[in-house]
Amino acid sequence: MEKEPKKEFNNGRRGRFNQKRKAMLNEPILITGCARSGTSMTAGIINICGAWGGRMSGPNANNKKGMFENATIRNKMVKPFFRQMGVDPLGQAPLPDIDEVKLVSQDFIINWRLRIQEILVEHGYELTGNSQWFYKGAKMCLHWPVWHRAYPDAKWIIVRRKSSDIVRSCLKTGFMRAYRNQAGWLKWIDEHKERFIEMREAGLNIQYVWPQFMIDRDLTEIRRVVENLGLTWKQKEVEAFIEPALWSGKGMSGKSTPRKG
């Protein structure tokens, strides 16, 4: 196995990470899914329960509780990579050709890791003790091979939502501009579903979250996910964070239980 540069764990100013922190650095929690599926809500709960995300985008008109996405990673790494691929930096249309994503060089992957770790340190990661770090990005599933090669031991969360609810949300959300009809967004959702299948078949360590259960006040699934990640479940804080009024969906009542994938 090719050895990576030693400076990966030493920024030249603050010394080396200890062994426990090295393990945590190599095993991030990566949260992805279709945009408008509840990735921000899920990431918010992961953050409440002890994971560290650096400097994250705050509340806005479309995510009134906050986006819980590291803005520097999104703006300085993910969007430029999409532009380099010749695709929409918003992850709408056109989408990356996954076969081309798989062809990026090993040097690119090493530099990807190094740059992320530089950003984490810039945001104060070494000062947080032994916190588990996470990154939430809906676009991450669209270039998942890059993240998987950079962090093969990552703990993934794929956030799922009924396609009809995603379409309804896309059609009324200002920044979701690629399509003006249901058919266009359904095709876009199907592309994401193909990526989810590929990720599962590639053997990624994946847990699935359906936020509609949380809206329906069933926290069983998200609590299991949090505890499987080694985080501390905080019932009262999570209950206070979830606001059903900010979520539009028909609920799971009377519906079959969602399945993995």
ChimeraX attribute file (.defattr): number of C-alpha atoms within 10 A of each C-alpha:
attribute: neighborCount
match mode: 1-to-1
recipient: residues
	/A:1	3
	/A:2	5
	/A:3	6
	/A:4	12
	/A:5	11
	/A:6	9
	/A:7	11
	/A:8	18
	/A:9	18
	/A:10	15
	/A:11	16
	/A:12	8
	/A:13	6
	/A:14	11
	/A:15	11
	/A:16	16
	/A:17	16
	/A:18	11
	/A:19	9
	/A:20	10
	/A:21	18
	/A:22	14
	/A:23	14
	/A:24	17
	/A:25	22
	/A:26	17
	/A:27	18
	/A:28	22
	/A:29	26
	/A:30	23
	/A:31	28
	/A:32	28
	/A:33	27
	/A:34	27
	/A:35	23
	/A:36	22
	/A:37	27
	/A:38	24
	/A:39	27
	/A:40	25
	/A:41	22
	/A:42	25
	/A:43	27
	/A:44	22
	/A:45	22
	/A:46	28
	/A:47	17
	/A:48	18
	/A:49	20
	/A:50	17
	/A:51	24
	/A:52	21
	/A:53	25
	/A:54	23
	/A:55	17
	/A:56	19
	/A:57	15
	/A:58	14
	/A:59	12
	/A:60	10
	/A:61	9
	/A:62	15
	/A:63	17
	/A:64	12
	/A:65	17
	/A:66	17
	/A:67	23
	/A:68	27
	/A:69	24
	/A:70	21
	/A:71	19
	/A:72	17
	/A:73	20
	/A:74	20
	/A:75	12
	/A:76	13
	/A:77	14
	/A:78	21
	/A:79	18
	/A:80	14
	/A:81	17
	/A:82	21
	/A:83	13
	/A:84	11
	/A:85	15
	/A:86	13
	/A:87	18
	/A:88	16
	/A:89	21
	/A:90	19
	/A:91	22
	/A:92	19
	/A:93	14
	/A:94	14
	/A:95	20
	/A:96	21
	/A:97	13
	/A:98	15
	/A:99	10
	/A:100	10
	/A:101	17
	/A:102	13
	/A:103	10
	/A:104	12
	/A:105	11
	/A:106	13
	/A:107	10
	/A:108	12
	/A:109	18
	/A:110	16
	/A:111	16
	/A:112	18
	/A:113	20
	/A:114	19
	/A:115	16
	/A:116	17
	/A:117	18
	/A:118	17
	/A:119	18
	/A:120	21
	/A:121	16
	/A:122	13
	/A:123	17
	/A:124	13
	/A:125	21
	/A:126	17
	/A:127	10
	/A:128	12
	/A:129	9
	/A:130	18
	/A:131	18
	/A:132	23
	/A:133	22
	/A:134	26
	/A:135	23
	/A:136	27
	/A:137	25
	/A:138	23
	/A:139	24
	/A:140	20
	/A:141	25
	/A:142	24
	/A:143	21
	/A:144	20
	/A:145	23
	/A:146	22
	/A:147	16
	/A:148	18
	/A:149	16
	/A:150	20
	/A:151	18
	/A:152	16
	/A:153	16
	/A:154	21
	/A:155	19
	/A:156	23
	/A:157	22
	/A:158	23
	/A:159	26
	/A:160	26
	/A:161	20
	/A:162	16
	/A:163	16
	/A:164	15
	/A:165	15
	/A:166	22
	/A:167	23
	/A:168	16
	/A:169	19
	/A:170	22
	/A:171	17
	/A:172	12
	/A:173	13
	/A:174	10
	/A:175	11
	/A:176	17
	/A:177	13
	/A:178	17
	/A:179	16
	/A:180	13
	/A:181	12
	/A:182	16
	/A:183	11
	/A:184	13
	/A:185	22
	/A:186	16
	/A:187	11
	/A:188	20
	/A:189	21
	/A:190	13
	/A:191	14
	/A:192	20
	/A:193	17
	/A:194	13
	/A:195	20
	/A:196	24
	/A:197	12
	/A:198	17
	/A:199	20
	/A:200	14
	/A:201	9
	/A:202	11
	/A:203	9
	/A:204	16
	/A:205	14
	/A:206	19
	/A:207	21
	/A:208	20
	/A:209	26
	/A:210	23
	/A:211	25
	/A:212	23
	/A:213	18
	/A:214	22
	/A:215	20
	/A:216	13
	/A:217	12
	/A:218	12
	/A:219	16
	/A:220	10
	/A:221	15
	/A:222	22
	/A:223	21
	/A:224	13
	/A:225	17
	/A:226	19
	/A:227	12
	/A:228	12
	/A:229	18
	/A:230	12
	/A:231	18
	/A:232	15
	/A:233	19
	/A:234	14
	/A:235	13
	/A:236	8
	/A:237	12
	/A:238	19
	/A:239	14
	/A:240	8
	/A:241	14
	/A:242	19
	/A:243	14
	/A:244	13
	/A:245	7
	/A:246	12
	/A:247	17
	/A:248	13
	/A:249	16
	/A:250	12
	/A:251	15
	/A:252	15
	/A:253	9
	/A:254	6
	/A:255	8
	/A:256	7
	/A:257	10
	/A:258	15
	/A:259	9
	/A:260	14
	/A:261	17
